[in-house]
Amino acid sequence: MSLERIQAVAGQVGAVVVGKQPQIKLALACLLARGHLLIEDLPGVGKTTLAHALSISLGLQFRRVQFTNDLLPADIIGVPVFDRERAKFVFHPGPVFSQVLLADEINRASPKTQSALLEAMEERQVSVDGKALRLPEPFFVIATQNPQDQIGTFPLPESQLDRFLMCIGLGYPDPKAERALLQGEDRRVMLDRLAPQMTAAELDAAQRLVQEIRCAPPLLDYVQNLLTSSRRDPALSEGLSPRAGLALVRAARAWALLDGRNHVLPDDVQAVLPAVAGHRLRPAKGGSVSHRARAEMVAKLTEAVAVP
């Protein structure tokens, strides 16, 4: 039943975001693996539309925050307000207290505001006046960001990027998909008509199934060899962290589930590796990293490690 529901979600999202089935599958794998998703690309290619369609189709409560350079941490987390009748401060929760937080153009906010999400993304809680407040379950951040060379953007620090299990790009549509966009309905109208294809309980059940997908010891050896190779590569400034290794295994399990299998294959690891590792790798020479450069680094890493 869970797999049928997931396929229904994929089909509905694919009807809105046409011609992007591989990216939709990666996004679903990310959420099934209980990870946060970063969608990075040029404005106008459908990043926010994909985030909206996923949130609605998964039947989750969501809030959208448009990140700007004057956004404050309190605008995300919330703020204590003095209540005269009760003669005390009462906390008014911000949009982070939702099952899905759509952080639109996250890299247009200042680093101080970006850091407000670190605890929420890692611990599923926020600290207010020394108290830890739990966030709803499930809790996802689906963020979009524009290329770093655009005006008015702040680069996401490595600690923030590492909180995202996957980073994907959409790219321009192919001619067939673009013609369907030009001839079809307004995407905002289509979003208004979408209906949830899963419940939060069904999503939780699917996430539990992901944890039951088997990873044989040779498969784990393959993942470890990928991590070790990245750390020894002189062309990279730093290798993949243990957190990246855990993310890679979780994502590969989710990918195997989407393919209807109860065990992970090396092909599953290779399928999710660019989305999991690309934004975590940095060339030793420094400078900004394009999607093409990330793809080349991941391809080199894949070629350097033997497949079991």
ABEGO torsion letter per residue (X at the ends): XAAAAAAAAAAAAAAABBGAAAAAAAAAAAAAAGBBBBBBBBBGAGAAAAAAAAAAAAGBBBBBBBBBAABBAAAAAEBBBBBAAAGBBBBBBBAABBABBBBBGAAABBAAAAAAAAAAAAAGBBBBGGBBBBBBOBBBBBBBBBBAABBGBBBBBAAAAAABABBBBAEBBBAAAAAAAAABBBAAAAAAABBBABBAAAAAAAAAAAAABBBBAAAAAAAAAAAAAAAABAABABBBBAAAAAAAAAAAAAAAAAAGBABBBAAAAAAAAAAAAAAABBBAAEEBBBAAAAAAAAAAAAAABBBX
